[in-house]
Amino acid sequence: MKHDLPNFALLIDADNDTPDIITPVIEEITRDARLTVRRVYGDFKSPNLAKWREALARHGVQPVQQYRNSVGKNSSDSALIIDAMDLLHARRLDGFCLVSSDGDFTRLATRIREEGLSVFGFGRKHAPQAFVSACERYTYVENLGVTPASAENAKPAI
């Protein structure tokens, strides 16, 4: 029964990948958990994130608009981390799915795990080992049938 499954939050860093990851990630997670929170973070006014709109509507994912107020800074990462901490402290979830290949989320994954919640990571094979190791389970999206990253569709891991 679906309601017997643990409740998870799906938090996606749109600046870090393309919308073709959504379907296989959701299919993989919903085998083991209910996705009660589905959010994606990015500046959806920018041309390179415009292709996310259709995928978000199709999967019931809430976009969280983050304007780039400074050059070289990633406000999307900050918003995702703040929301994750708010959700963590609300104590209504059993775990988190962090979709990114960005090492900036390593400490977030560790902190969630320290609270006794599950952390499932999803991202590209170029994800930093520290982030991969910080997750209870990390799935490379290429193993789910997602096409390999190219210079056009994914920024390099930091």
GUTOR-790943 format. One line per field, with one value per residue: x, y, z of N, C-alpha, C in turn; residue in three letters. Coordinates in steps of 0.001 Angstrom, whole numbers. Layout:
// GUTOR-790943
nxx <- c(X | ...) .
nyy <- c(Y | ...) .
nzz <- c(Z | ...) .
caxx <- c(X | ...) .
cayy <- c(Y | ...) .
cazz <- c(Z | ...) .
cxx <- c(X | ...) .
cyy <- c(Y | ...) .
czz <- c(Z | ...) .
residuo <- c(ALA | ...) .
// end
This chain:
// GUTOR-790943
nxx <- c(842 | 579 | 592 | 2003 | 4617 | 7749 | 7934 | 9357 | 11371 | 11909 | 14447 | 15729 | 18511 | 18356 | 20155 | 22231 | 21757 | 19801 | 16322 | 15727 | 16339 | 14341 | 12056 | 13229 | 14434 | 12279 | 10771 | 12553 | 12784 | 10122 | 9650 | 10439 | 9613 | 7332 | 6909 | 6430 | 7106 | 8091 | 10408 | 12156 | 15027 | 16121 | 16986 | 14505 | 13850 | 15961 | 17301 | 18546 | 17287 | 14696 | 13631 | 12898 | 10304 | 8055 | 8569 | 8374 | 5679 | 4527 | 5290 | 4485 | 6197 | 7320 | 8472 | 11086 | 11793 | 14798 | 16429 | 19375 | 21198 | 23788 | 26864 | 28474 | 27699 | 25690 | 22571 | 20547 | 21518 | 21776 | 19091 | 17934 | 19278 | 18456 | 15664 | 15725 | 16735 | 14670 | 12583 | 13701 | 13731 | 11038 | 10205 | 8581 | 9252 | 10803 | 13052 | 15340 | 15765 | 18338 | 19049 | 21656 | 24936 | 26745 | 29235 | 28751 | 26621 | 27397 | 27798 | 25161 | 23905 | 25261 | 24447 | 21663 | 21663 | 22821 | 20694 | 19288 | 17788 | 17141 | 19210 | 19159 | 21036 | 21207 | 22766 | 25252 | 28027 | 30311 | 30174 | 31447 | 33351 | 33108 | 30507 | 28979 | 29647 | 28599 | 25926 | 23366 | 22635 | 23662 | 22818 | 23874 | 22706 | 23114 | 23118 | 20467 | 19526 | 19684 | 20996 | 24534 | 26280 | 26874 | 28869 | 26987 | 24730 | 25221 | 26835 | 30264 | 31286 | 31909) .
nyy <- c(-1184 | 2232 | 4221 | 3113 | 3426 | 5150 | 8733 | 11019 | 13842 | 15334 | 17060 | 19095 | 20267 | 22363 | 23856 | 22217 | 20061 | 18414 | 18331 | 15712 | 13889 | 13650 | 11822 | 9090 | 9259 | 9778 | 7452 | 5535 | 6264 | 6125 | 3457 | 2746 | 4741 | 7430 | 10424 | 13177 | 15809 | 17764 | 19510 | 21864 | 23801 | 26853 | 29419 | 30011 | 31830 | 32156 | 31391 | 28852 | 27192 | 27001 | 24729 | 23088 | 23597 | 22138 | 19475 | 19743 | 20345 | 17995 | 16145 | 17070 | 18737 | 21315 | 24406 | 26410 | 29559 | 31227 | 34116 | 35220 | 37111 | 37946 | 37771 | 34731 | 33516 | 31034 | 31095 | 29265 | 26880 | 27710 | 28295 | 25743 | 24353 | 25794 | 25309 | 22514 | 22257 | 23487 | 21671 | 19389 | 20052 | 20248 | 17724 | 15811 | 14093 | 11108 | 10884 | 12172 | 13003 | 14035 | 15670 | 16132 | 16783 | 18100 | 18997 | 20815 | 20073 | 18197 | 18541 | 19066 | 16583 | 14994 | 16193 | 15741 | 12957 | 12669 | 13276 | 10991 | 10387 | 9058 | 9530 | 9845 | 10134 | 11454 | 11704 | 12740 | 10841 | 12268 | 13335 | 14529 | 12382 | 12744 | 13782 | 11687 | 9659 | 10743 | 10350 | 7985 | 6237 | 6454 | 7132 | 6872 | 8722 | 8020 | 5285 | 4798 | 5037 | 7588 | 9922 | 10383 | 13133 | 16256 | 19035 | 20958 | 20364 | 19986 | 21278 | 21205 | 19237 | 20561) .
nzz <- c(0 | -825 | 1188 | 3235 | 2705 | 3296 | 3778 | 1584 | 557 | -2554 | -3896 | -6305 | -8076 | -10531 | -11982 | -12303 | -13965 | -16561 | -17652 | -18439 | -16525 | -14643 | -14919 | -14805 | -12249 | -10482 | -10951 | -9931 | -7194 | -6256 | -5991 | -3494 | -1765 | -857 | -2549 | -1042 | -1067 | -3743 | -5344 | -7413 | -8066 | -9405 | -11845 | -13636 | -15511 | -17112 | -20339 | -20632 | -18793 | -19568 | -20795 | -18713 | -17847 | -19041 | -18217 | -15451 | -14991 | -15930 | -14012 | -11558 | -10072 | -8040 | -9053 | -7767 | -7958 | -8419 | -8653 | -10271 | -8484 | -8147 | -9915 | -10545 | -8201 | -6583 | -6035 | -6095 | -4946 | -2282 | -1613 | -1882 | 149 | 2440 | 2363 | 2643 | 5256 | 6699 | 6139 | 7290 | 10021 | 10481 | 10891 | 9535 | 7594 | 6268 | 4836 | 2313 | -1130 | -2966 | -5826 | -7669 | -8936 | -7585 | -5378 | -3360 | -1814 | -7 | 2815 | 3566 | 3008 | 4863 | 7277 | 7291 | 7427 | 9957 | 11557 | 11486 | 9268 | 5973 | 3107 | -223 | -3046 | -6355 | -9443 | -11869 | -13232 | -12791 | -10289 | -7161 | -5049 | -2296 | -1905 | -2958 | -1134 | 1185 | 984 | 1765 | -198 | -3507 | -6767 | -10016 | -12666 | -15285 | -15175 | -15027 | -17504 | -18528 | -20810 | -21285 | -19747 | -21354 | -22434 | -22870 | -21289 | -18559 | -15735 | -14656 | -11832 | -8569) .
caxx <- c(0 | 1380 | 712 | 2925 | 5966 | 8278 | 7762 | 10614 | 11379 | 12739 | 14985 | 16527 | 19319 | 18157 | 21344 | 23251 | 21435 | 18749 | 15051 | 15570 | 16609 | 13196 | 11262 | 13874 | 14670 | 11005 | 10446 | 13448 | 12464 | 8776 | 9634 | 10749 | 9158 | 6363 | 7486 | 5429 | 7603 | 8818 | 10817 | 13342 | 15559 | 16890 | 16495 | 13739 | 13730 | 17119 | 17001 | 19037 | 16407 | 13336 | 13173 | 12415 | 8889 | 7158 | 8849 | 7887 | 4218 | 4208 | 5607 | 4018 | 7344 | 7164 | 9692 | 11426 | 12513 | 15902 | 17095 | 20824 | 21416 | 25214 | 27575 | 29361 | 27124 | 24600 | 21489 | 19728 | 22067 | 21427 | 17647 | 17699 | 19787 | 17569 | 14415 | 16000 | 16846 | 13308 | 11869 | 14314 | 13298 | 9591 | 10107 | 7480 | 9793 | 11676 | 14276 | 15512 | 16435 | 19042 | 19414 | 22723 | 26284 | 27487 | 29807 | 28281 | 25574 | 27992 | 27496 | 23717 | 23628 | 25789 | 23605 | 20395 | 21967 | 23063 | 19379 | 18709 | 16970 | 17809 | 19583 | 19436 | 21552 | 21135 | 23533 | 26120 | 29217 | 31389 | 29910 | 32575 | 33238 | 32671 | 29046 | 28488 | 29835 | 27757 | 24561 | 23160 | 22627 | 23840 | 22562 | 24302 | 21555 | 23463 | 22730 | 19008 | 19203 | 19808 | 22153 | 25698 | 26348 | 27731 | 29188 | 25791 | 23625 | 25555 | 28055 | 31169 | 31192 | 32843) .
cayy <- c(0 | 3434 | 5011 | 2447 | 3782 | 6340 | 10020 | 11639 | 15089 | 15332 | 18400 | 19023 | 21417 | 22466 | 24451 | 21180 | 18973 | 18647 | 17730 | 14301 | 13060 | 13598 | 10585 | 7919 | 9452 | 9581 | 6023 | 4807 | 6582 | 5718 | 2023 | 2600 | 5872 | 8401 | 11762 | 14123 | 17131 | 17713 | 20879 | 22066 | 25135 | 27434 | 30656 | 29520 | 32922 | 32078 | 30550 | 27472 | 26397 | 27047 | 23376 | 22421 | 23903 | 21047 | 18314 | 20022 | 20203 | 16587 | 15337 | 17710 | 19271 | 22750 | 25177 | 27465 | 30548 | 31923 | 35037 | 35353 | 38481 | 38228 | 36954 | 33737 | 32933 | 30126 | 31280 | 28052 | 25969 | 28248 | 28108 | 24316 | 23994 | 26388 | 24538 | 21187 | 22371 | 23726 | 20393 | 18494 | 20437 | 20058 | 16332 | 15066 | 13272 | 9989 | 10970 | 13165 | 12678 | 15212 | 15436 | 17039 | 16221 | 19221 | 18728 | 21781 | 19460 | 17154 | 18792 | 18906 | 15147 | 14521 | 16732 | 15012 | 11614 | 12787 | 13317 | 9663 | 10243 | 8533 | 10483 | 9212 | 11086 | 11113 | 12662 | 12264 | 10093 | 13181 | 13858 | 14328 | 11210 | 13158 | 13870 | 10319 | 8940 | 11343 | 9834 | 6579 | 5561 | 7411 | 6481 | 7629 | 8753 | 7313 | 3892 | 4734 | 5228 | 8996 | 10098 | 10974 | 14593 | 16938 | 20396 | 21780 | 20091 | 19813 | 21971 | 20288 | 19162 | 21418) .
cazz <- c(0 | -997 | 2404 | 4142 | 2308 | 3972 | 3101 | 1182 | -211 | -3747 | -4096 | -7531 | -8479 | -11987 | -12584 | -12362 | -14888 | -17538 | -17222 | -18795 | -15346 | -13720 | -15010 | -14214 | -10818 | -9783 | -11025 | -9020 | -5798 | -5849 | -5673 | -2073 | -950 | -1380 | -2689 | -565 | -1443 | -5018 | -5683 | -8231 | -7805 | -10496 | -12438 | -14774 | -16487 | -18005 | -21502 | -20527 | -17944 | -20115 | -21141 | -17502 | -17575 | -19421 | -17366 | -14097 | -15000 | -16162 | -12827 | -10330 | -9343 | -7793 | -9292 | -6810 | -8753 | -7765 | -9561 | -10079 | -8045 | -8245 | -10880 | -9960 | -6984 | -6902 | -5072 | -6100 | -3937 | -968 | -1396 | -1689 | 1477 | 3447 | 2357 | 3202 | 6715 | 7196 | 6069 | 8275 | 11366 | 10602 | 11370 | 8933 | 6517 | 6620 | 4066 | 1261 | -2385 | -3455 | -7216 | -8050 | -9011 | -7021 | -4065 | -2364 | -992 | 838 | 4224 | 3738 | 3081 | 6149 | 8353 | 7264 | 7931 | 11405 | 12207 | 11394 | 8068 | 4790 | 2060 | -1500 | -4016 | -7769 | -10236 | -12940 | -12820 | -12410 | -8936 | -6249 | -4190 | -956 | -1920 | -3164 | 126 | 2220 | 796 | 2117 | -1494 | -4592 | -8046 | -11194 | -13569 | -16510 | -14956 | -15157 | -18920 | -18912 | -21683 | -20620 | -19719 | -22319 | -21995 | -22989 | -20379 | -17140 | -15344 | -13984 | -10367 | -7829) .
cxx <- c(886 | 1595 | 1600 | 4380 | 6441 | 8078 | 9119 | 10358 | 12332 | 13157 | 16003 | 17236 | 19252 | 19380 | 22389 | 22952 | 20294 | 17467 | 14873 | 15857 | 15363 | 12456 | 11989 | 14154 | 13386 | 10603 | 11282 | 13053 | 11113 | 8611 | 9745 | 10132 | 8068 | 7052 | 6430 | 5820 | 8410 | 9135 | 12063 | 13728 | 16377 | 16298 | 15791 | 13434 | 14899 | 16813 | 17440 | 18191 | 14965 | 12780 | 12676 | 10902 | 7947 | 7341 | 8305 | 6381 | 3813 | 4390 | 5195 | 5149 | 7192 | 8473 | 9862 | 12353 | 13575 | 16599 | 18583 | 21116 | 22878 | 25839 | 28474 | 28836 | 25946 | 23525 | 20580 | 20212 | 21669 | 19956 | 17318 | 18130 | 18887 | 16258 | 14612 | 16084 | 15488 | 12503 | 12403 | 13787 | 11785 | 9271 | 8911 | 7931 | 10661 | 12996 | 14214 | 16164 | 17038 | 19533 | 20393 | 24015 | 27260 | 27946 | 29380 | 27233 | 26095 | 27624 | 25998 | 23371 | 24091 | 24894 | 22261 | 20591 | 22184 | 21768 | 18649 | 17795 | 17802 | 18103 | 19955 | 19884 | 21413 | 21937 | 24402 | 27374 | 30388 | 31178 | 31116 | 32321 | 32750 | 31149 | 28430 | 28545 | 28952 | 26313 | 24502 | 23210 | 22766 | 23702 | 23027 | 23177 | 21856 | 23080 | 21213 | 18567 | 19252 | 21078 | 23308 | 25702 | 27244 | 28001 | 27958 | 24796 | 23987 | 26839 | 28959 | 31009 | 32264 | 33256) .
cyy <- c(1247 | 4200 | 4364 | 2791 | 5017 | 7592 | 10662 | 12984 | 14904 | 16775 | 18340 | 20347 | 21517 | 23049 | 23387 | 20075 | 19376 | 17930 | 16263 | 13359 | 12807 | 12264 | 9389 | 8057 | 9210 | 8108 | 5209 | 5028 | 6026 | 4207 | 1816 | 3668 | 6653 | 9749 | 12792 | 15562 | 16949 | 19145 | 20869 | 23535 | 25614 | 28761 | 30275 | 30613 | 32875 | 31103 | 29089 | 26605 | 26364 | 25655 | 22592 | 22552 | 22741 | 19830 | 18525 | 19844 | 18738 | 15743 | 15975 | 18223 | 20789 | 23475 | 26249 | 28423 | 31241 | 32805 | 35086 | 36818 | 38895 | 37282 | 35979 | 33093 | 32063 | 30222 | 30055 | 27058 | 26424 | 28031 | 26646 | 23897 | 24552 | 25620 | 23155 | 21243 | 22656 | 22433 | 19397 | 18785 | 20355 | 18630 | 15562 | 14165 | 12150 | 10039 | 12017 | 12541 | 13983 | 14912 | 16517 | 16253 | 17205 | 18906 | 19704 | 21183 | 18356 | 17346 | 18656 | 17426 | 14580 | 14954 | 16012 | 13609 | 11623 | 12838 | 11977 | 9450 | 9682 | 9653 | 9687 | 10299 | 10546 | 12154 | 11958 | 11586 | 10994 | 13794 | 13586 | 13155 | 11579 | 13237 | 12486 | 9549 | 9471 | 10847 | 8368 | 5708 | 6648 | 6653 | 7400 | 7556 | 8088 | 5831 | 3698 | 4985 | 6671 | 9137 | 10742 | 12493 | 15098 | 18332 | 21283 | 21575 | 19849 | 20560 | 20979 | 20331 | 20021 | 20706) .
czz <- c(0 | 303 | 3453 | 3834 | 3085 | 3117 | 2841 | 517 | -1386 | -3997 | -5227 | -7788 | -10005 | -12681 | -12891 | -13366 | -15809 | -17102 | -17595 | -17626 | -14507 | -13761 | -14406 | -12717 | -10033 | -9813 | -10043 | -7557 | -5387 | -5712 | -4163 | -1182 | -1656 | -1450 | -2300 | -853 | -2723 | -5427 | -6549 | -8143 | -8985 | -10931 | -13741 | -15793 | -17469 | -19142 | -21335 | -19591 | -18444 | -20402 | -19931 | -17340 | -17874 | -18504 | -15955 | -14010 | -15119 | -14902 | -11501 | -9451 | -9248 | -8085 | -8218 | -7555 | -7911 | -8785 | -9239 | -9758 | -8094 | -9252 | -10124 | -8685 | -7373 | -5832 | -5023 | -5057 | -2540 | -650 | -1133 | -280 | 2579 | 3524 | 2967 | 4722 | 7348 | 7218 | 7097 | 9674 | 11564 | 11049 | 10802 | 7798 | 7077 | 5861 | 2974 | 48 | -2886 | -4864 | -7644 | -8176 | -8392 | -5601 | -2986 | -1435 | -70 | 2300 | 4501 | 3878 | 4418 | 7292 | 8426 | 7826 | 9446 | 12199 | 12100 | 10206 | 6929 | 3815 | 824 | -2466 | -5429 | -8527 | -11255 | -12378 | -12453 | -11019 | -8034 | -5294 | -2790 | -881 | -2067 | -1841 | 1248 | 2141 | 1227 | 857 | -2548 | -5903 | -9166 | -12226 | -14904 | -16398 | -15028 | -16596 | -19383 | -19746 | -20922 | -20738 | -20836 | -21787 | -22016 | -21861 | -18922 | -16830 | -14626 | -12477 | -9726 | -6569) .
residuo <- c(MET | LYS | HIS | ASP | LEU | PRO | ASN | PHE | ALA | LEU | LEU | ILE | ASP | ALA | ASP | ASN | ASP | THR | PRO | ASP | ILE | ILE | THR | PRO | VAL | ILE | GLU | GLU | ILE | THR | ARG | ASP | ALA | ARG | LEU | THR | VAL | ARG | ARG | VAL | TYR | GLY | ASP | PHE | LYS | SER | PRO | ASN | LEU | ALA | LYS | TRP | ARG | GLU | ALA | LEU | ALA | ARG | HIS | GLY | VAL | GLN | PRO | VAL | GLN | GLN | TYR | ARG | ASN | SER | VAL | GLY | LYS | ASN | SER | SER | ASP | SER | ALA | LEU | ILE | ILE | ASP | ALA | MET | ASP | LEU | LEU | HIS | ALA | ARG | ARG | LEU | ASP | GLY | PHE | CYS | LEU | VAL | SER | SER | ASP | GLY | ASP | PHE | THR | ARG | LEU | ALA | THR | ARG | ILE | ARG | GLU | GLU | GLY | LEU | SER | VAL | PHE | GLY | PHE | GLY | ARG | LYS | HIS | ALA | PRO | GLN | ALA | PHE | VAL | SER | ALA | CYS | GLU | ARG | TYR | THR | TYR | VAL | GLU | ASN | LEU | GLY | VAL | THR | PRO | ALA | SER | ALA | GLU | ASN | ALA | LYS | PRO | ALA | ILE) .
// end
